[in-house]
Amino acid sequence: MSSGTEEIPEVDYVSGTGIPIRGNDIDTDQIIPARFMKVVTFDGLGQFAFFDLRFDDDDDPKEHPMNEDRFKDSSVMVVNANFGCGSSREHAPQALMRWGIDAIVGESFAEIFAGNCLALGIPTVTADHETVSELQAWVEENPHGEIDVDIEAETVTYGGQTVDVTVDDAQRKALVDGVWDTTALMKSNAGAVREKAASLPYIASDD
């Protein structure tokens, strides 16, 4: 990578094994409880993903897919409706990413959560209830089976079949064109930003 240039990878395809997380209206407080958000960086948040659903008050494991060895290397999460609702905390997708999630397939997502996922290069693709339920059931029976998420073609392939999914137009374009990381885009265009700022009469110069 050359100095001053940020390389943003294109995300047009994600492949990996799945993990089913069942339930509607799973909010960001369930994804990452507030007490784990008092951090300087997001490093290490992965271990606290779904903590209160995974552990009891004595920190002993409860029954949860993320506690099962068969799902420990999964990278495609399959969820139900209104996933990521509640507060707008960006720690939620950060925790999922650091646990190992690269893509999420679900019935629907809270808009801000989906936007926070996009900022990390994590696709949030949608399908109807029946399609998602069938995929969750297949993942349960085939925890080591590959799921291929084609963002550009808007398909998910698993178990020898391909189903149609939906990717928000703006999200699909940002991921496929490699322009999803707005911070990196700003850095890579720092010179142009400075030139534009210098040309604006209401921007005071530090010189």
C-alpha positions in Angstrom: 0.0 0.0 0.0 1.4 3.3 -1.0 1.7 6.2 1.4 -1.5 8.2 1.8 -3.6 5.5 -0.1 -6.1 3.3 1.7 -7.0 0.1 -0.1 -10.6 -0.8 0.4 -11.4 -4.4 -0.5 -14.4 -5.2 -2.7 -16.9 -7.4 -0.9 -18.9 -9.1 -3.6 -18.8 -12.6 -2.2 -18.7 -14.2 1.3 -18.3 -17.9 1.9 -18.3 -19.8 5.2 -20.1 -22.1 7.6 -23.3 -20.8 9.2 -24.6 -20.2 12.7 -28.4 -19.9 13.4 -29.5 -17.2 15.9 -33.3 -17.6 16.2 -35.7 -15.0 17.5 -37.3 -11.7 16.3 -36.4 -8.2 17.6 -33.0 -9.2 19.0 -31.7 -5.8 20.0 -28.2 -4.4 20.3 -28.2 -4.7 24.0 -28.6 -8.5 23.7 -25.9 -8.5 21.0 -23.5 -6.6 23.3 -24.6 -5.7 26.8 -23.9 -2.1 27.7 -21.5 -2.9 30.5 -19.0 -4.2 28.0 -19.0 -1.0 26.0 -16.7 0.9 28.4 -13.6 0.3 26.2 -11.1 2.5 24.5 -11.0 0.3 21.4 -13.2 -2.4 20.0 -10.5 -5.1 20.4 -11.7 -8.0 22.4 -15.4 -7.3 22.1 -16.0 -10.6 20.3 -15.8 -12.6 23.5 -18.7 -10.6 24.9 -21.1 -11.0 22.0 -24.5 -12.2 23.2 -22.9 -12.6 26.7 -26.1 -12.5 28.8 -27.8 -15.1 26.5 -24.7 -17.3 26.6 -23.9 -17.2 30.3 -25.7 -17.1 33.6 -25.0 -14.9 36.6 -22.2 -17.1 37.6 -20.6 -16.9 34.1 -21.5 -20.6 33.5 -22.4 -21.4 29.9 -26.0 -21.7 28.9 -27.4 -23.4 25.8 -26.7 -21.1 22.9 -25.3 -21.7 19.4 -22.3 -19.5 20.0 -21.3 -21.8 22.9 -21.3 -24.9 20.7 -18.1 -26.2 19.3 -19.7 -27.1 16.0 -20.4 -23.4 15.3 -17.2 -21.9 16.7 -15.6 -21.2 13.3 -18.8 -20.0 11.7 -18.8 -16.8 9.7 -22.3 -16.5 8.2 -25.0 -15.7 10.8 -28.6 -16.5 10.0 -31.2 -14.5 11.9 -34.8 -13.6 11.9 -36.8 -10.3 11.8 -35.8 -6.9 13.0 -32.3 -8.0 14.0 -30.2 -5.3 15.6 -33.0 -3.1 16.7 -32.8 -0.8 19.8 -30.0 1.6 20.4 -27.7 2.6 17.6 -24.5 1.3 19.3 -21.8 0.5 16.7 -20.3 -1.9 19.3 -22.9 -4.6 18.2 -21.6 -5.3 14.7 -18.0 -4.7 16.0 -18.6 -7.5 18.5 -20.0 -9.8 15.9 -17.2 -9.1 13.4 -14.6 -9.8 16.1 -16.3 -13.0 17.0 -15.8 -14.0 13.4 -19.0 -13.0 11.5 -18.4 -11.9 7.8 -22.0 -11.8 6.6 -25.5 -11.9 8.1 -28.6 -13.4 6.4 -31.9 -12.5 7.9 -35.6 -11.6 7.4 -35.0 -7.9 8.2 -32.6 -5.6 10.0 -32.8 -2.4 11.9 -31.7 0.4 9.5 -28.9 1.8 11.7 -27.6 -1.6 12.5 -27.4 -2.5 8.8 -25.6 0.8 8.2 -23.1 0.1 11.0 -22.5 -3.3 9.5 -21.9 -1.8 6.1 -19.2 0.5 7.6 -17.3 -2.7 8.5 -17.9 -4.4 5.2 -20.4 -6.9 6.6 -23.3 -7.6 4.2 -26.8 -7.8 5.7 -28.9 -9.6 3.1 -32.6 -10.4 3.5 -35.0 -13.1 2.5 -38.5 -14.1 3.4 -39.4 -16.1 6.6 -39.7 -19.4 4.9 -36.3 -19.1 3.2 -34.5 -18.0 6.3 -36.2 -20.8 8.4 -35.1 -23.4 5.9 -31.6 -22.1 5.9 -31.5 -22.1 9.8 -32.7 -25.7 9.8 -30.1 -26.7 7.2 -27.3 -25.1 9.2 -28.5 -27.0 12.3 -28.2 -30.2 10.4 -25.0 -29.2 8.5 -22.9 -27.1 10.9 -19.8 -27.7 8.7 -21.6 -27.0 5.4 -20.6 -24.1 3.3 -22.9 -21.1 2.6 -22.0 -18.9 -0.3 -23.4 -15.4 -0.2 -23.1 -13.6 -3.6 -23.8 -9.9 -2.9 -23.7 -8.8 -6.5 -26.0 -11.6 -7.8 -28.2 -11.4 -4.7 -28.2 -15.2 -4.1 -27.3 -17.6 -1.3 -26.1 -21.1 -2.2 -26.1 -24.0 0.3 -26.7 -27.7 0.2 -26.7 -27.8 -3.6 -29.5 -25.2 -4.0 -29.4 -21.5 -4.7 -32.0 -19.1 -3.3 -32.7 -15.4 -4.1 -32.0 -12.8 -1.5 -32.2 -9.1 -1.4 -29.3 -6.6 -0.8 -30.1 -2.9 -0.4 -29.1 -1.2 -3.7 -26.9 1.4 -2.0 -25.3 -1.3 0.2 -24.7 -3.6 -2.8 -23.0 -0.9 -4.8 -20.8 0.2 -1.9 -19.6 -3.3 -1.2 -19.1 -4.4 -4.7 -17.4 -1.2 -5.8 -15.2 -1.2 -2.6 -16.4 2.2 -1.3 -18.0 1.0 1.9 -15.3 2.3 4.2 -15.9 6.0 4.3 -13.1 6.7 6.7 -10.6 5.1 4.4 -12.1 7.0 1.4 -11.6 10.3 3.2 -7.9 9.3 4.0 -7.2 8.3 0.5 -8.6 11.5 -0.8 -7.1 13.7 1.8 -5.4 15.9 -0.7 -8.6 16.6 -2.6 -10.3 17.3 0.7 -7.7 19.9 1.7 -7.8 21.5 -1.7 -11.6 21.8 -1.5 -11.5 23.1 2.0 -8.9 25.8 1.0 -11.2 26.9 -1.8 -14.2 27.5 0.5 -14.4 31.1 1.7 -15.9 30.1 5.0 -13.1 27.7 6.0 -10.4 29.6 7.9 -6.8 28.8 7.1 -4.4 27.7 9.9 -1.5 29.5 8.2 
